[in-house]
Amino acid sequence: MAADSEPESEVFEITDFTTASEWERFISKVEEVLNDWKLIGNSLGKPLEKGIFTSGTWEEKSDEISFADFKFSITHHYLVQDSTDKEGKDEILEDVIPQSMQDLLCMNNDFPPRAHCLVRWYGLREFVVIAPAANHDAVLSESKCNLLLSSVSIALGNTGCQVPLFVQIHHKWRRMYVGECQGHGVRTDFEMVHLRKVPNQYTHLSGLLDIFKSKIGCPLTPLPPVSIAIRFTYVLQDWQQYFWPQQPPDIDALVGGEVGGLEFGKLPFGACEDPISELHLATTWPHLTEGIIVDNDVYSDLDPIQAPHWSVRVRKAENPQCLLGDFVTEFFKICRRKESTDEILGRSTFEEEGREIADITHALSKLTEPAPVPIHKLSVSNMVHTAKKKIRKHRGVEESPLNNDVLNMILLNLYNQFKSAPSDSLTYKLALCLCMINFYHGGLKGVAHLWQEFVLEMRFRWENNFLIPGLASGPPDLRCCLLHQKLQMLNCCIERKKARDEGRKTNTSDMHPGDAGKAGDQLGPDSLKDMDKEKGEVGKSWDSWSDSEEEFFECLSDTEELKGNGQESAKKGGPKEMTSLKPEGRLYQHGKLTLLHNGEPLYIPVTQEPAPMTEDLLEEQSEVLAKLGTSAEGAHLRARMQSACLLSDMESFKAANPGCFLEDFVRWYSPRDYIEEEVIDEKGNMVLKGELSARMKIPSNMWVEAWETAKPIPARRQRRLFDDTREAEKVLHYLAVQKPADLARHLLPCVIHAAVLKVKEEENLENISSVKKIIKQIITHSSKVLHFPNPEDKKLEEIIHQITNVEAIIARARSLKAKFGTEKCEQEEEKEDLERFVSCLLEQPEVLVTGAGRGHAGKIIHKLFVNAQRLTESSDEAAAMAPPEEELKRMGSPEERRQNSVSDFPPPAGRELILRTTVPRPAPYSRALPQRMYSVLTKEDFRLAGAFSSDTSFF
């Protein structure tokens, strides 16, 4: 039994050959993808229009497949076309060859300027590529290449797909593809040769024709004619006398109101180098046949001047250095710096006492005088000298970031230019000024230095009641950046303080001993003592004012009693008790309204203006109000906080209209809340009867509560709603603690705004349609990004990059106009044609030259090449030694002159040929099918891409 069990155990070692191998799984995956993409059957499209490969839309779909553990990407590239009538498409068209085979012979889209390499080589509108998924992976061995090609062939046969399928082999930089296309009884093999060194016999047409014919192996004699398309590309790199017209900035020029060689307040513009590096001229012979022309190693009929088609493309310099882009980019870099102003300049750099501070304020006050002050008379130099001494203590013998001349010029220009350009804001000019300082004078240290001077000037203006020029009057504009709002807030403070101080001086100067009674009648009882108190406050410095929120204009105790009496009488509603109070703070009499209870005219009072707010203060206030919660007590407290202005106006109204009631106030302050109706009285007369609205009658109404609380106090003796002293100090402190990075973030919107305006101004001179669209996109993008505080750095960089791109496009347009001499054209028609040609060169990948070498643009291009060639010849010593022979050549026979014209151009940088024919393969009785071979020859590259069709039914 033991012996019998041994052979039985060997039975279970059977190999199951029905299990799918990795190769079969790979083929199955390819078939699955082709089915998913519905690439089965023969779908014929309409004939290709001329230029559709460039103007049309190309799309692609990708998927991932794997052969064992090696991953491939499979991609379907196709030209989007309008769907044709689908009726009858389900019928199998056995006699029709696949669409891709028909496209091999189409001549409408030879040498497309912008397309996939397989489109250029084979003229295909649709194809599928299988390539290694990872960039570093490659199919190098011949056996693997054949295995993949076999897989492709089997998948195409199984699915009936008629779309060409390519496999990428070797390293990706070589762009080597092999592929196959199958139809009903036909097949096309796509093959390729790629060499570094060109065999001599294939450098001309005759040698390429030989290899094409030998590859076809057609048994017919004579061979059907071969259609030929040829393109030679010539490169112009030396523009000779057509120098780049951009003038470099003169950094040392500091005369005539210029800073850094630029007019103050204007940003620079233009590329520092020629943004057009090369011009490529493509001369094309689209329809030639074998035997018409001769092109071999001895002689060639291919004269570029005689080519029927010329097309031009320009090669743009990659990322040319542009002045405006650099300006904005360098300023943006400040946003990422962490240092404070003190750390940059040295701590306490500008702290001085006594006489030295007096010198600073005296110097800066002279800068703001109406008449221009000569620079040599300013004492800013004393201040700078003092600052230098302080800086040296911290930084050795280094000089201050800005020297005297530059600092004087900046400050003088900054403050004097306001009068010549009142529409420009201070913030805008400050942004441009700091931008120039950062780029030309001192960099980050220069920015910190100038900012210190600016803050000193703001404090000087606050202390001496000098308004800041160049800012719109009124409350802060919340549409502007926060720094601009802060400066407007400071201006509001200065304006309030100035008006208050001038009012005190006027009252003091107008007050004579004999006029005391009259003043008492006008201003109210016991106000003389108030004015006596205020006399001592005139001219006091900012630090003598109280920072307390409980700041009042004090009154005498008997006045307080009168207020109390007025309040009680107001509550009782008895006008008789109010006769002891005299009206105060009247602005003017209302036109029609009278007081309801005593018939006296209603006077509009002098009221306090509401406190201006910047966006950060509004945010703080909203946070405080939100923290009060939703409870009844919180809501009541919130309402009281928000009704401070209402209470002030009620007190002013009571002071101006003794004996008034809430109804009188509502009629003036909120007419909608006083409802009047016509009623008939006891005597039968029609009279108007009014009452408060429903919302005013709600119990514990805030208006009623405020009215009962309000005392008859004129606005001038009320507690200030807006404490200008405290707010001004807050603004000045805010400015002083700003780091250069914070400052740059505040001002960056202004700089971007200025850059966009500059680009728009320059574009108007050139009138480039594509640039107009880009500028609109920049404005839309910028408005979204800069609308919110603290935008992301990445988004800001995108905006700056877009501005730089537009600047480069405009610079390219100017470069091309200078090279083609559009301004020198005397005939208007030729000038318009040239400008249109230049515009097309900027917007299109390749532009057809009207009239080829005989047209106006063609002649200019020819002249450019001739001048470049002459320059090359003149640099050659041998050519320079034989000018008489050159003259004889030029005076030779017409044939010699024609041959010499070829030397007007350098050797072609690229030679492209397309050979086509239709022949039966592989047997004489096989079906006649399209054959095509593309060849490109450059200095270090030679490629043959062949598509050879054969009959698989009759062979």
Summary of the structure (lengths in Angstrom):
residues: 955
radius of gyration: 44.1
end to end distance: 64.0
largest distance: 149.9
contacts: 2794
relative contact order: 0.11
helix: 49%
strand: 17%
